[in-house]
Amino acid sequence: MTIKPSSFTPARLKRWGPWSSIRAGVLLAAVLSACAGPTEARVSGMRGAGLHLTGGAGPADFDSSTGNDTSFDGDVDESDTAITLGGGYRFNEYASVELGWVDLGDVAYKGQYSGTPADGTVGASGFQFAARGHYPINDMFEGVILAGLYWWDAEDSGLFAGVPFSEDNDGVDLVYGLGVQASITPQIAARIEYRSYQDVWDTDPRAFFLEVLFGF
């Protein structure tokens, strides 16, 4: 039985600034570029048709529609690490698809809701399917855009008035993003990518991923 009102989802987080992560990712890409050798083999290896695996992680943030809810008074830990694992198929130099698992992490909160103590976490994870467009910049770098669907499951659990509670929700919503991908070897590439997830339990999670791709 849900004790806490279902409208209370205190993941109202808007203070995250991803620019420090962007600078770190750009620096890493520059280092990889400097360390890499000739680029001709890399273009055919990671830009031609074929299967690949991918995995990565990065900071996540939730932008909740309950951000102006004055009924909650307390602290919210808005930062966590998102994780993504999956695989895909590249059709040609300009198009690919990917299917994977994405865990957006947990948001912890502690305070009072309408004067009643509330202490818990909200987390979301699920499967993502996305189509990607690729735009070659030079022999090593290419721009990437994505659009797809996210099949998510979310759980809000903790203590409300000292009594344990748990509430689940699920849905299918849009995800889109953009990034830069760099070919490192004929079978390895690195990708820096920003993703925006739409309306995941009345929130709009955002995540910034650094990923490694293995082609075969």
C-alpha positions in Angstrom: 0.0 0.0 0.0 1.3 3.4 -0.9 1.4 5.7 2.1 3.1 8.7 0.6 0.9 10.6 -1.9 1.7 9.6 -5.4 2.0 13.2 -6.5 5.1 13.6 -4.3 8.2 12.9 -6.4 10.9 15.2 -4.9 13.5 14.9 -7.6 13.4 18.6 -8.4 16.9 19.1 -9.4 18.1 22.0 -11.6 21.5 23.0 -10.2 23.6 20.6 -12.1 26.0 22.2 -14.6 27.5 19.6 -17.0 30.2 22.0 -18.4 32.9 20.6 -16.1 32.2 17.1 -17.5 32.2 18.5 -21.1 35.6 20.1 -20.6 37.0 16.8 -19.2 35.5 14.8 -22.1 37.0 17.2 -24.7 40.4 17.0 -23.0 40.2 13.2 -23.1 39.3 13.2 -26.7 42.2 15.4 -27.5 44.6 13.1 -25.6 43.2 10.1 -27.5 43.7 11.9 -30.8 47.3 12.7 -30.0 48.0 9.1 -28.9 46.3 7.5 -32.0 48.2 6.5 -35.1 47.2 6.7 -38.7 43.5 7.2 -39.3 42.8 5.4 -42.6 42.2 2.0 -41.0 40.1 3.5 -38.3 37.6 5.0 -40.8 36.9 1.7 -42.4 36.9 -0.2 -39.1 34.4 1.9 -37.1 32.5 3.7 -39.8 31.7 0.8 -42.1 28.9 -1.7 -41.7 29.1 -4.0 -38.7 28.1 -4.9 -35.1 29.5 -3.2 -32.0 29.2 -3.3 -28.2 29.2 -0.2 -26.1 29.4 0.7 -22.4 29.9 3.9 -20.4 28.9 6.1 -17.5 28.5 9.7 -16.5 26.8 12.2 -14.2 22.9 12.3 -14.2 20.4 14.9 -13.2 16.6 15.1 -12.8 14.5 18.1 -13.8 11.2 17.5 -12.1 7.8 19.0 -12.6 7.4 19.1 -8.8 10.2 21.6 -8.5 7.8 24.3 -7.3 6.1 22.0 -4.8 6.2 24.0 -1.6 4.8 21.1 0.4 8.2 19.5 0.7 10.8 21.1 3.0 14.2 19.4 3.2 17.3 18.3 1.4 17.7 16.5 -2.0 20.9 14.9 -3.2 20.6 15.6 -6.9 23.8 13.9 -8.2 24.4 10.3 -9.1 26.1 8.2 -11.8 24.2 6.9 -14.8 25.4 3.7 -16.5 24.7 2.4 -20.0 25.5 -0.9 -21.6 24.4 -2.2 -25.0 25.1 -3.1 -28.6 24.2 -1.9 -32.1 24.6 -2.2 -35.8 26.2 0.4 -38.1 24.7 0.4 -41.6 27.1 2.8 -43.2 29.1 6.0 -42.5 26.0 7.9 -41.7 23.5 5.7 -39.8 23.3 3.2 -37.0 20.9 1.8 -34.4 21.6 0.7 -30.8 19.7 -1.2 -28.1 20.9 -1.1 -24.5 20.2 -0.9 -20.8 20.4 2.5 -19.1 20.4 3.0 -15.3 19.8 6.7 -14.5 20.8 6.3 -10.9 19.0 7.3 -7.6 18.0 10.6 -6.1 17.9 10.7 -2.3 15.7 13.1 -0.3 15.1 13.8 3.4 12.8 16.3 5.0 9.2 16.9 5.6 6.2 16.6 3.3 3.3 18.7 4.6 4.9 18.5 8.0 5.3 14.7 7.9 8.9 13.2 7.9 9.8 11.8 4.5 13.1 10.0 3.8 13.7 8.0 0.6 15.1 7.5 -2.9 13.8 7.7 -6.4 15.5 5.7 -9.1 14.8 4.8 -12.8 16.3 2.3 -15.2 15.2 0.5 -18.4 15.9 -0.4 -22.0 16.6 2.1 -24.7 16.4 1.8 -28.5 17.7 4.6 -30.6 18.6 5.5 -34.1 21.7 7.5 -34.7 22.9 9.8 -37.4 26.6 10.3 -38.0 28.3 13.3 -39.6 32.0 12.9 -40.4 34.1 15.8 -39.3 37.5 14.5 -40.4 39.2 11.1 -40.5 39.0 10.6 -36.8 36.0 12.6 -35.4 32.3 12.6 -36.3 29.3 14.3 -34.8 26.4 12.1 -33.6 22.7 12.7 -33.0 20.2 10.2 -31.6 16.5 9.8 -31.2 14.7 6.9 -29.7 12.5 5.4 -27.0 13.2 4.5 -23.3 11.2 1.8 -21.6 11.6 2.7 -18.0 10.8 1.3 -14.5 11.0 3.7 -11.6 10.7 3.2 -7.8 10.1 5.6 -5.0 10.9 4.0 -1.6 11.8 4.9 1.9 10.1 6.0 5.1 7.1 8.2 5.4 6.1 9.1 9.0 8.4 6.4 10.1 6.6 3.7 8.1 8.2 1.9 5.1 6.6 2.6 1.7 7.4 1.7 -1.9 5.7 3.0 -5.1 6.5 1.8 -8.6 5.8 3.3 -12.0 6.7 2.5 -15.6 6.3 3.9 -19.1 7.7 4.5 -22.5 9.0 7.9 -23.4 11.3 9.7 -25.8 15.0 10.2 -25.5 17.2 12.4 -27.7 20.8 13.5 -27.6 24.0 14.6 -29.4 27.7 14.0 -29.0 31.1 13.5 -30.7 32.6 10.1 -31.5 36.3 9.5 -32.1 37.8 6.4 -33.8 40.8 5.2 -31.8 41.7 1.9 -33.6 40.0 -0.2 -36.3 37.9 -1.8 -33.6 37.7 0.8 -30.8 36.0 4.2 -30.6 35.2 6.7 -27.8 32.0 8.7 -27.6 31.1 11.8 -25.5 27.3 12.2 -25.5 24.6 14.3 -23.8 21.1 12.7 -23.5 17.8 14.1 -22.5 15.0 11.7 -21.3 11.5 13.0 -21.5 8.7 12.6 -18.8 10.2 9.8 -16.8 7.6 9.7 -13.9 7.0 13.5 -14.3 10.7 14.3 -14.5 13.1 15.0 -17.3 16.3 13.2 -16.5 19.5 14.4 -18.2 22.7 12.4 -18.4 26.2 13.0 -19.8 28.0 9.8 -20.9 31.6 8.9 -21.8 31.4 5.6 -23.7 33.7 3.1 -25.3 32.7 1.2 -28.4 34.1 -2.2 -29.5 33.5 -3.2 -33.1 33.6 -6.7 -34.6 
